Amino acid sequence: MTSFRKHPLYGPQDFDGIFATTWALYKKHFSWLFLYSFLFSLVLSLPGIYLIDMDSLIELQTTPNLQALSSMTGNLFLYLVTILLGYSLLYLLLHHFIIRKEEEPWLPAGTLFIESVTKHYLPYLLVMIIAGLLFFAGIFLGVFLLVIGSLLAAVYLGTVFFPVTPALIVEKRDPFATIGRCFSLVHGYFWPTVGQVLVFMILYLIVSFLLGILASAPYAGNLFQIMSHPEVAGEMISDNRFINMQNPLMILLNAAVSGALLPFIPAFATTLYFNLRAREDERSPFPERTEEDE
């Protein structure tokens, strides 16, 4: 990769520009980003089907059973590890694809996939674990300041860690240095970045809600039945008939929703990162040199 200052996305942008660029990147690379997100979401739904017994989970909600819970712990742990490994690779791949394709559009998707795995995956896993631990530790400590403390911690750390993936890819620092780099980048342009992240997350949740409604359309009849006959709600939920998450149609619809939604995150995070780098250069005539400048 050439110097980040020569990257097409490098440059200061105002509030509207951040979202305009995010939308442009989403549309420009949608086909590949959707394909990766859809396929990963589809494949990663399989461990939940084979490792998690939904009937047993529903039964535990009504009749707690420590022995049954203990027997499920191993499968739950394996499921969580699978999800962590799979979605970490997906998010790394999506970010790496946008960054490299914007710089060198002729690069084939296969080459970018191999680069993601061989160059960045292991450091990225460690970054995700460290960031996750810090995030949940901040929320836990925020409990001592009641709900508002946890909320502020989530907003603060969520903002700081939003550009962590492009920072790792572009700057090629070790995982701990990458975490520290996110703090210094975001703190240099803090309040505008907080505002941009909050607006993005609100819009993302709204779109997620709307697409979720569309995905559950085949089960609208069950919803109307519950509304007209509330007494059957408990029976339908206990029988797993309200929305069967293991139904093949539901799996495909959820994967399609993920395919449409997830690309927004790397598009926004990458735009945010290069904006923060440009803002840093505006503040300092001699910014810190990193490996990509060599």
SULDA-V401259 format. One record per backbone hydrogen bond with DSSP energy under -0.5 kcal/mol. NH is the residue of the N-H (numbers start at 1). CO is the residue of the C=O. If there is no record, write none. Layout:
BEGIN
nh=(NH	NH)
co=(CO	CO)
END
This chain:
BEGIN
nh=(6	7	10	11	18	19	20	21	22	23	24	25	26	27	28	29	30	33	34	35	36	37	38	39	40	41	42	43	44	45	45	46	46	47	48	49	49	50	51	52	53	54	57	58	59	60	61	62	62	63	69	70	71	72	72	73	73	74	76	77	78	79	80	81	82	83	84	85	86	87	88	89	90	91	92	93	94	95	96	97	98	99	100	101	102	103	104	107	112	113	114	115	116	117	118	119	120	120	121	121	124	125	126	127	128	129	130	131	132	133	134	135	136	137	138	139	140	141	142	143	143	144	145	146	149	149	150	150	151	152	153	154	155	156	157	158	159	160	161	162	162	164	167	168	169	170	171	172	178	179	180	181	182	183	184	185	186	187	188	189	190	193	194	195	196	197	198	199	200	201	202	203	204	205	206	207	208	209	210	211	212	213	214	215	216	217	219	220	223	224	225	226	227	228	229	232	233	236	237	238	239	240	241	242	245	247	251	252	253	254	255	256	257	258	259	260	261	262	264	265	266	267	268	269	270	271	272	273	274	275	276	277	278	279	280	281	282	283	284	287	291	293	294)
co=(3	4	7	274	14	15	16	17	18	19	20	21	22	23	24	25	27	29	30	31	32	33	34	35	36	37	38	39	40	41	42	42	43	43	44	45	46	46	47	48	51	52	53	54	55	56	57	58	59	59	65	66	67	68	69	69	70	70	72	73	74	75	76	77	78	79	80	81	82	83	84	85	86	87	88	89	90	91	92	93	94	95	96	97	98	99	100	104	108	109	110	111	112	113	114	115	115	116	116	117	120	121	122	123	124	125	126	127	128	129	130	131	132	133	134	135	136	137	138	139	140	141	142	143	145	146	142	146	147	148	149	150	151	152	153	154	155	156	157	158	159	161	163	164	165	166	167	168	174	175	176	177	178	179	180	181	182	183	184	186	187	189	190	191	192	193	194	195	196	197	198	199	200	201	202	203	204	205	206	207	208	209	210	211	212	214	216	217	219	220	221	222	223	224	225	229	230	232	233	234	235	237	236	236	243	244	247	248	249	250	251	252	253	254	255	256	257	258	261	262	262	263	264	265	266	267	268	269	270	271	272	273	274	275	276	277	278	279	280	284	171	290	291)
END
